[in-house]
């Protein structure tokens, strides 16, 4: 079977000269060098040897599969093997009690928790466009818009939202912009915070949309709000548009691969994976049930955590490189 996707590690996106696209509040913008410190050189050599044939990991991993060096059509067995290989290479017995390594292991556990659960993996795949029947969350009005997202490229750091609803909003230390750190605040208080924004940069979104927006934000270069207001930063970014565009490109590759498989009739010959039932039930996360809503919320929370891991560089193995991507054809 031909590979579905190469183990994508997208380059860090540095957007320049993009025209910002804002819409009124409550609506959407238009979518068209740490090393292991075990003290034992032989252990350090073993760890490095485990990753010596790998691809560079100084780029941004495109998705959970890429973090483990896999492709989206990986079988459960391959996911489990990649996870254990990664954890063994970064185990404290090899690397010592190193905080960077500990943080990375916590992140890998988060990744594996999603990909090892068939239902949660299906939710992840549907939200991110890895199933042929998936619907772009930015074009889907059926899911409740019960999450809030701050467009940090428009935020001026006024602190109004954090003052009105501190249980949900806070000012990020690194860049001086507001962020929604919690999604369980009182709805009325959150709406008051939304209304208090002088530049209308806070939006109500669905859980699936928030997952994609948080994923996009971890890729994009930002500057401190003081530099932005002084005109020293680059032009603003339409994060809604870029997140939607990334989803469409990913979905196009999936549809092309699904068509190829159906034409070649090779599905019956391959080891079952999450891609076996190519035209299975769609919108597992958005079926309207409480269970479906909870799954979508968990996916959004995982996306926020990854963004925080990325900010601390905890989503990269300290001083190492991950193994090369493999496809379920192996």
C-alpha positions, 0 to 999 in steps of 0.5 A: 500500500502506498503511504498515506502521508509522509511523516510531516513535520511542518516548518515553523510558520512565519507569516508576513504581510498578511492582511488581518480579517476581523469579524464582530464578536461572537462570529468567525473571521471569514474562512474562504540544548539540554542533554541527559544527565545520568553521569554514565556515558554508556547510557547516553550513547545508548540513548543517542544510538536509539535516535541516530537514524531519525529525521531532524526534530527541530521542526514542528511536528504536524500531529500526534502521529508525527510525534511518535514518528508514525503516519495516520494509518498506523496500526494499534500495534505500531502505535504501541511499539513506537510509544514504548520505544520512545519511552524506553529511550527517554526513561530516567534509568537512561537519562537520569532525573532530568526535568526536560526528559520528564516533561517530554515523557508526560507529553508522550503519555498524553499523545499515547492516551489519545492514539491508543483509545480507539474512540478518542483516536477516531475523534482526533482523526475526524476533528483534524480531517484524517477521515474521508467523511470528516467535515471542516469544523469551521464550516459546520454549524451543528456543534455548540459554540461553547468554548472561547478563543482569544485571537492573540494577534488582535489582542492589545493586552488591555487585561479587561477580560482577565479582570472581568473573568479571571477564572477563564482568562489570564495574561500570558507572561511571554507575550503580554496577551490574553488567553483562555486557560479554562473553559469551565467558567460561568457563561454569563461572566465569560460573555461579559469578558467577551463584551469588555474587549475593545478590539473584539478579539474573543470568539465563541467557538466549538470544541473542534474549532478550538482544537484546530485553533490551538494547534495552529497557534503553537506553529506561529511566531509571535512578538510581545504585544508592546512591540506589536503596538509600537509597530515593530512586529510583523503583520497580523495573522488570520489564524482562523483562515490558516487553520481552516486551510491546513484542514482542507489540505490535509483532507484533500490528501486523505480523500486522494488516498481513499480513492486510490485504495478503493480503486486498487482494492487493497484494503482487504489485504492490509492489516486493519488500522483506523483506516480500514473502514474508510467510509464509516460513521462520520462526526463521532465527536459531534453526534449531539450526545453528552458523550460526544460533547465530552469527547470533543472537549477532551480533544480541545483540552489536549490541544491546549496542553500541547500548545503549552508543552510546545511553549516550554519546548517540552514536546521535543525530546531533549537533545534527541530526535524521534524515529522516522515515520513508518506506514502501516504497510510495513 
